[in-house]
Amino acid sequence: MSEPEISIITPVKGTHQSPIHLQKKQAIHASLGTVVLKYPDPLKGRFVLGDEETHKHAHFAVENGERGNLVFAGHSAKLVAIHFHSPSEHWIDGKKFETEFHFVHEIIDYPGTTDAVVEPSSKLVIGFFATAKDPIEPCTKTDTTNPHAFATRLNQFLKAQKEGKVEGKCEEVDLPDRLPTKIMEACREFFYYRGSLTSFSYDETVTWLVPTAVIETENSFLKEVQNTKQATRSIQLLNRRVILLSNAENSV
């Protein structure tokens, strides 16, 4: 098992920084409930340029997210952004992955019952790993013939960026077929911990849900993500944080 290089020096003050090296042997097993996703189809938003000086990542800012896009443990949150990194930022049991996506949600509603565990965070982020599926399987929503495919729009954005013609217009995009369903299926087992954003301003306002399963999706989708050449932040110190591992089979 390989070990990631850990960043001891961080540009901000804080002890709960992300990403981290997640290890099953260090996690406490728990039953945290089901993750339910209901994303708008199509998504509406705009691609945003990255900035190397401030360590901001290029991403897709969602503009038609709403409460109920994510429901988890009595919390309701809306999808506000999609970030993408290649290679992955988080590691699991000594392994890093080809690509990692961050679906960033802003918590809108908190549990109303007094016995519920209320998140101290303002954001719930699902960080999942992806790999290209067998190329003989037919592409659907990421097919290059679909003008609204996420990969197609991202490709056009990158070309416009190189030519200095980026307008940042609001547009519709289609996620790869069944991606929300695949994310929910992957969330049958996930790591849960409290940490930070992995780009500036590194605010420690994030609760992370990181599925252990790797999601297979269309190669065209991943290829364009890898073309963005995003910076991958170094692994941060755990600093005595409690890491939970939730498994649906352990739910009562």
C-alpha positions, -999 to 999 in steps of 0.1 A, spaced: 0 0 0 14 34 -10 12 64 12 4 99 0 27 129 7 11 149 34 11 187 33 21 200 68 22 237 57 -12 251 47 -19 287 35 -47 290 60 -52 286 97 -72 255 105 -70 219 117 -98 204 97 -85 208 62 -93 186 31 -86 164 13 -74 135 36 -63 99 33 -94 78 42 -87 44 57 -113 18 66 -91 5 95 -92 40 111 -129 46 106 -157 41 130 -186 21 115 -220 38 117 -254 38 101 -260 74 89 -290 67 66 -298 70 30 -285 97 5 -313 108 -18 -305 129 -49 -330 147 -71 -311 169 -96 -327 192 -122 -326 178 -157 -311 196 -176 -288 216 -153 -286 253 -159 -255 273 -151 -221 285 -163 -186 273 -165 -162 294 -144 -125 299 -151 -98 287 -127 -72 310 -112 -37 296 -105 -27 325 -83 -56 320 -58 -58 283 -64 -94 285 -75 -105 256 -97 -125 258 -129 -159 245 -122 -196 245 -133 -217 269 -112 -253 256 -110 -280 282 -112 -312 261 -111 -304 241 -79 -331 240 -53 -339 226 -18 -343 188 -20 -316 182 -46 -299 163 -17 -317 149 13 -295 133 40 -300 128 78 -329 153 80 -310 179 60 -321 193 27 -296 210 4 -294 224 -31 -267 217 -57 -246 249 -63 -215 237 -81 -197 208 -97 -159 206 -94 -136 181 -111 -101 169 -104 -77 145 -122 -61 127 -104 -82 125 -73 -77 146 -43 -88 121 -16 -71 87 -12 -87 55 1 -65 28 17 -33 39 0 -49 44 -34 -56 75 -55 -80 75 -84 -82 86 -120 -108 113 -115 -127 128 -86 -159 149 -88 -172 172 -61 -209 179 -61 -212 209 -38 -245 214 -20 -256 243 2 -277 232 32 -311 250 32 -331 231 58 -318 216 90 -336 188 110 -365 201 130 -364 174 158 -345 180 190 -328 145 190 -314 149 154 -277 155 148 -275 190 132 -246 196 109 -223 225 120 -214 228 83 -230 250 57 -221 227 28 -226 190 21 -201 178 -6 -203 144 -23 -168 135 -35 -169 105 -57 -143 87 -79 -149 79 -116 -134 57 -142 -142 51 -179 -165 23 -186 -161 -3 -213 -160 17 -246 -182 -8 -264 -211 3 -243 -232 30 -261 -229 66 -250 -261 84 -243 -262 119 -228 -224 124 -233 -225 114 -269 -208 141 -290 -240 143 -311 -258 158 -280 -251 195 -281 -260 199 -244 -237 170 -231 -216 181 -202 -184 169 -220 -194 188 -252 -200 220 -233 -168 217 -213 -148 211 -245 -163 242 -261 -155 262 -229 -119 251 -229 -114 260 -265 -130 294 -259 -107 299 -229 -76 293 -250 -88 317 -276 -97 344 -250 -134 343 -259 -150 330 -227 -183 348 -220 -195 329 -190 -230 326 -204 -257 306 -187 -265 274 -205 -281 240 -202 -260 209 -198 -269 172 -195 -251 150 -170 -241 116 -181 -270 92 -183 -281 78 -149 -252 96 -131 -274 107 -101 -287 72 -97 -251 58 -99 -240 83 -72 -268 72 -49 -259 35 -55 -223 43 -47 -234 59 -14 -245 26 0 -211 28 17 -193 61 22 -169 79 45 -182 108 64 -161 135 79 -160 173 85 -134 193 66 -128 222 43 -131 234 7 -101 221 -13 -96 254 -31 -94 290 -19 -106 301 6 -103 267 22 -131 274 46 -138 246 71 -175 246 65 -179 213 47 -192 179 56 -178 154 32 -195 122 19 -170 101 0 -183 68 -15 -159 39 -14 -172 26 -48 -158 39 -81 -185 50 -106 -181 40 -142 -191 66 -168 -186 76 -204 -150 81 -215 -158 113 -233 -170 128 -200 -138 120 -182 -115 129 -211 -127 165 -211 -124 167 -173 -88 156 -176 -81 182 -202 -89 210 -177 -55 201 -160 -69 210 -125 -46 214 -96 -49 186 -71 -44 197 -35 -20 177 -13 -33 154 14 -39 172 47 -33 161 83 -61 142 100 -55 160 133 -75 136 155 -107 139 135 -133 112 138 -139 95 104 -172 75 101 -178 47 76 -215 43 68 -228 11 52 -264 5 42 -262 -31 53 -257 -18 89 -288 3 88 -316 -7 111 
